[in-house]
Amino acid sequence: MTSAGHVARNSIIQLAGRLVTMGGALAILTLLSRYLGPYEFGQYQLVIAFLLLLNVSDFGITTIAIRHLSSSERDQDDVLGNVLTIRIALAVISTVLAIGAGLLLDYSGEATRAIAIASLSFPLNVFAGGYTVVFAAKLRMEYAVIGNIVQAIVTLVLMGAVALAGGGLVRMLIAYDIGFLANSIVCIAFARRFVRPTLRWNPAYAREIARDALPLGVAVLLISVYGRIDVVLLKAFTSSESVGYYGFAYRAVDLAAPMSLMFIGSVFPLLSNHHVASERDDFRRLYQRSQDVLTVLGLGLLTLMILFARPLVDVVGGAKYAPAVMNLRILAMAFGLIWLSNLVDYSLVAIGRQAVLLRIACVGLVVNVSSNLVLIPMFGRNGAAMATVITELAVLLPAIVLLSRYLGKAPSFWVAGRMLPVTLVAGAVVYVLNLPWFEEAAITCALYAVGIAVMRVVSLQDVKLVLRRHPATDAAAVLRPQVEAGAAID
């Protein structure tokens, strides 16, 4: 198979795998929220937030190792042996940090035990994360996808068994850990086709990896912090039930946000090629049409989430999560901003300006913490949702300004202006008709489709243009490596 064929197959497999794991994550969300209830589900979300805030088990090592393995100048067994040694050390550090933070913050005994047990996911996931480096370098990501799917299935089955047996939060987190272990076992089995490394330690090479990985690792850590610190602050000012409602709404949005990466993964290589070839006009046109497509799709999903937040909450979590409806409606606006941010950020990477993302992440952290400290005492969990929207806007605007300097002018938002009246009309029609929600949803989708055709904002040719595949590195491995503990299954 040609290189282009390998890349195309790699991309399709990752797309299919992401859809399957998203389905598994939705099923797990439904099970956990319904079985645990708002209080224990809030405790669960607090535990996951701790894991993401204190996760240094990768710290950009995976991305740098993929680059090193892709070079024929390095021995792959030596690279992987050193990477595994470094990751094991970082996983132990992450576990100690999580347990120490739980003890220092003096949470309840159950919450502290839950944090300690969940932190074991760091060392259990070492080999899944480590061997993904090999699969990515060999363009055989189907093996990593199989591992992720097995993890989702094992986690869902074991959590279902815990629910049937009447187990509590701690046992749910044991099931969570075993899912990571299953992923590592699968990856070890497949990786033996390519490498048989032993743990190695080369101080000079370790320093080289650390030097290359540090900027990316810090940026990813900052993104994780400002993405989850709101849960910890909300717990400090309110209750576990409030965290449960907010965590439920946030998780629902969290599942939809990465959908844009499936689209951007096709656009990123083309943008990179236009930049390398100094085809700035072509870059500008492709970026604009990509933004237009994402705007149309994102506004449609945002409209559905706002209009049908209540039935969505009822179907997934049940009536006891009714207080989360307003949180979901506010957070839906953040979801729309995240879609645009993903495109702008990858475009900055395509032109070699990824270093500025660290500074933007610092801005996001400052804005998020300060706005949460002001808004949570005033508005509770709705304040946390507002702070999330403000933060996403604060990281999007400077990124657009920086990209505009390269484009020569600011990107146009005329599509959003044209489609906004369509969304308002759809909302008014739904309000007047007062039909069952699934009929209203069908009518909303039909009205939105008609609006797209009437306004002529996006054509089929536009979609085909931005979905063309090109042999290049998958975008998902370049900018935002998976924050492993709970990224797909929390």
N, C-alpha and C positions, 0 to 999 in steps of 0.2 A: 504494500500500500504506500502511496506517495505521502510526503510530509503534509500536504494540504488535506489529504484524505484522513490522516491520523488526527489532525487538529479538528476537522469537521466532526469526526466520530467522537472525539473527546468532548467537544462542546455539546453535541446532542445528548450524550450519555449524562453529562453533568446537569443539563436542563431537565431530563427525565428524572434523574435522581433527586434533584431539588424539589420537583413537584411531588414526588412520592414522600420525601421526608417532611415536606410542608403539610401533607395530608396526615402523616403520623403525628406531627406536632399539634395539629388541630384536634385530633382524636384524644391526645394526651391532655390538652387543655380542657376539653369537655369533661373527661373523666376526673381530673384533679379538682376542677372548680365545683363540680356537682357533688363529689364524694367528700372533699375536705370541708366545704363550706367557707364563707368569707373569712372567718377568723384564722383557721388553719391554712387556708390558701394564702392569706396575707403573710403568715409565718414562712410558708414555702417560698413566696416571692422575695421575702427579705433574705432568706438563705441564698437564693440564686443571685441576688444583687451583690451580696458579699463575695461570692465566687468570682463574679465578673469584675468587681472593683479591685480585687487583690490577685488577679490572675496574671502572673509573670511567667507562666510555664512555657510560653512560646517566645514572646518578646521580639518578634520579627525574625527569629532564627530560621523558621521554616522557609520563608521567602528567600532569604540569602542562601540557604542550603540548596534550594531548587536551582538557583543561578549557578552555584558552584558545580552541582552534579551535571548540569547541562553542558559544562565545559569538559572537553576531552583531556585537559591538562591535569586533572585531579583524579586520584584513585577513589572510586565510588565507595568501596568498603571503608576506606580511611575517613572519608567525609561523613558517611552515615554513622560510623562508630563514634566519632567525636560529637556529632550532633545528638545522638541518643544519650551520651554521657552528660552533655550540657543540659539537655531537656530534663533528664532525671533529677539533676541538681536543682533546676529551676522549679520543677514540680514539687519537690520537698519543701523548698522555700515558700511556695504558694500555699501549701497545706499548713505550714507553721504560721504564716501570716494570717490565714483565715481563722484558725483556731485561737490564736492570740487576740485578734480583734474581737471575736465573740466573747472571750473572757473579760477583756478590758471594758467592753461596753455594758457588761453586767445585765445581759438579757436573761430571760427565764431559763431554768434548767433544760427544758425541752428544746428551746431555740438554740442554746449553746451546743447541746448534743447533736442537733440537726446540722448545724454548721460544721461540726467536727466530722460527722459521717459524710456529708456531701463533699467536703474538701478532699476526700480520698479519690474523687474523680480525677484530680490532677495527675497523680502517679499512674492510675489505671488507664489513663488516656495517652500516656507517653508514646507507646508504640504505634497507636493509630495515627497520632500526629506526626511522629517521626517517619514512618514508612510512607505516609502520603507524599513526602518529599521525593521518594523514589518513583512513585506512580506518576506524579506530575512531570518529573524530568523525562520519564520514558513514554509520556503521552498515553498512559494506560490507566486513566482515572476511573475506569469502570470498576476497578478493584476497590478504590476508596469509596465509590458510590455504593457498592455492595455492603461494605462495612457500615456506612451510615444507615442504610436501609435495615440491616440486621440490628443495629443499635436501636432504631426506632421501634421495630417489631418486638424485640426482647423487652425494652422498657415498657411498652404499652401492655404486653401480656403480663409481665410481672406486676405492674401497677394494678392491672385488673384483678389479679389474684389477691393482692393485698387488700383491695377494696372488698372483694367477696369474703375474705377471712376476717374483715373488721379491723384491719391494722390501721395504724395512725401515720402521722407525718414522718416519723423516723424510718419506718419500714418502707414508706414510699421512696425515701431518699436512698435506701439500700438498693431498691429496684433501679433507681436512677444511676447509681454507681455501677451496678452489674451490666447495664446497657453499654457503658463506656468500655468495660472489660470485654464484652462480646465484640465490640468494634475492633479493639486491639488484637484479639485472637484472630479474627478474620484477616486483618491487615498483615499480621505476622505470617499466616499461612500463604497468602498470595505473594508477599514480598520475597519469599524464599526462591521464587522463580528467577529473581534478578540479583539478589545479594544474600550473603551469609555473614553479616558483620558481627564482630564482637565489640564490647565496649572498649573505647580507646580514649586516651587523653594526650593531646599534643598541645602544650601550653601556647606555643607560638600561633598555631592554627586557631585555638580557642579565642585568643586575643583578636585575631583577624575577623573572625565571625562576629564577636561582640562589637567591634568597632563599626562594622558594616551594618549590623542589625539595630544598633542603639537608636538612631533617629526614628526608624520605622516603629520599633517597639514602643518608644515613648509616645508617639502619635497615636498608635492603636490603644495604648493604655489610657491616654487622655480621653479618647472617644468613648471608651468603655466607662470611664468615671463619670463624664457628664451625661452619659446615657442611663446610668443607674443610680447616681447619688440621690436622685429625687425620692427613691423608695426608702432609703435610709433616713433622709430628712423627714419624710412624711411619717415614718414610724416614730421619730423623736418628738414630733408635735401632735400626733393624733393617736390612733389605735391600730391594732392588727387588722380589725375588720375594715377600716378605711384603706389600709394598704392592700387588702384583698380585693376590694372593689376597683381601686386604681390599677393594681397589677393585672387584673382581668382585662380591663379596657386597654391597657398598654400592650398586653400580650397579643390581643386581637389585631391591633395596629402593627405590632412588631412582625406578625406573620405576613402582612400584606406589603410592608415596605421593601423587602428584598426582591419582590417580583420585578422591579425595574432593572435589577442587575441581569436578569435573563435577556432583556432587551439591550442593555448597555454592553454586555459581553460581545455582541455582534458589531456594535458601532466602534468600540474602542480601537481595535486593530486598524480600521480604516482611517480613523482620525490620526492615529500615530503615523501611518504611511503618508498621509497628506502633509503632515508636519515635516517629516524627514525629507520629502521630495520638494519642500518649500512651496507647496500648492495651497497657499493661504486662502485663496478664494474658494477652492473646493472644500477646505476645512470649514470655513465659515458657513457655506451652504449646507454641508452635512450636519454640522452642529445645530443649525437653526431648524432644519427639518426634523432632526431627532428630538429637539426640545418640543416642537409642535406636536409630534406623535405622543410623547410622554405627557404633555399637557392635556391632550384630549383624553387619553386613557386614564390619567390620574384624576382629572376632574370628574370623570364618570364614576370611578370607584369612590371618590370622596363624597359625591352626591348620594350614592347609594348608602354609604356608611352613616351619613348624617340623617337621611330620611328614614332609614330602617334600622337605626341603632337599637331600638327597643326589641323588635322581633329577633335581631341577631343575638342580643344578650339572652333573651328567653330561650332560643333554640340551643345555644352553646352552654350557657351557665345555669339557666333556669330563672324563675321569677325572683329568687332570693338575691340575685345580682342586679335587680332593678336600679339601685342607686348608682350603678356604674354607667348608666345610659348617657348622662350628661358628660361624664369623663370621656366616653368614647367619641361623642360628637365633637368635643374640643380637640381631642388628640387626632381626629381625622384630618384636621387642618395641618397638623405637624406632618402627617403622612404625605400629604401633597408636597410639602416643602422638601421632605427627605428625598422624594423621587427626583426633583430638580437638582438637589445638592449632589446626588450620586452622579448625575450626568456631568455637572460642572467639575466635580472633583476628578473624575476620570479624564476629562478633557485637559485639566491642568497637568495630570500625569503624562498624558500623550504629548504635551509640549515640553516635558522635562521640568515642570515647576512643582514637583511633588514636595519639595522642601517647605513651601509656604503652607502646606496643609498642617504642619506641626504648629505654626503660629496661629492658624485659624482654630485649631483644636484648643489651644490655650485660651483664645477668646471665648470659645464655646463653654469651656469649664468655668471661667469667671462669671459669665452671664448666667449660666445655669444655676450655680450655687447661690449667687446674690439674688436672683429673681425668686428662687425657691424659698430662701430665707425671708423674703418680704411677702410673697403671695400665699405660702402655706399657712402661716398664722392667721391671715385674713380670710382665706377662702377654702382652706382645707385641701382635699384632694383635687377639687376644681382648680385651685391655685397651682398645684403641681402640674396639672395638665396645661394651664396657661403658660407656665414657665418653660415647659417643653416646646411649645409653639414659638415662644420668644427666642429660645435658644437656637432652634432650627433656622429661624429667620436671621439671627445674628451670625451664624456661620455661612449661610447662603449668600448674603449680600456682599461681604468682602471677596468671596470666591468669584462672584459674577464680575465685580469690578476688576479683579486681576485678569480674568479671562478676556474681558472687554478690551483691555490694553493690547492683547495679542490679536484679537479679532479686528481691531481698528474702530470698532463701535460697539455699543451695548446690544445684546441680542434683543430681538423684538418679542413682545408679549401680546401681539395682536390676536393670536389664536385664543388666549385666555379671555381677552376682552370680548371676542365674538361668541365664545361658548358660555360665558357667564349668564347672559340672558336665557339661554336654553335651559341651564340648570334651574334658574328661578322659575321659568314656566313649568318645568317638570314638577318642582316642589309645590307650586300653586295648584296644579292639576291634582296631585296626590292629596293635598289638603282638602280640596273641594269634593272629590269623589268619595272619600271615606270607605274604600273597599277593603277586603282582606289583603294583608300585606303582600302576599305573593302575587296577587293580581296587580297591585299598585307597582310592585317592582318590575313586572313585565311591561307595564305601561311606561314606566320611567325609562327603561332601556330602549323601548321603541321610539319614544319622543327624542331621546338623546341621539339615536341613530339617524332619525329624520333631521335633527338639528345639524349633525355633521354634514349630511348631504346638502342641506339648504345653504349652510354657511360656507361650504367648500373649503374647509380648513385643512383637511388631510385627504389625500387620494390613496388609492391602492398602490400606485407607483411609488409614493413616498415611503410606504411601509416596506415595499420590496427593496428600495434603495438602502434603507438603514439596516435591513436584516441580512444583507449579503455577508457571507462568511469569507474570511481571509486567513491564511495561515499565519498566526501570531500567537503570542502568549495569551492565555485566558485572562480576561480582565480581573476576574475575582481573585486571582492570586497576586495581583500587583499592588492594590491599594489597601483593601480591607480584609486581611486574613481573618478566618473564622476565629472568634474568641471562643475557645473550645468548650469550656465548662458551661454547658447550658445554652450555647448559642442556637442550636437547632432544636433542643428538647428541653424547654423550661416552661 
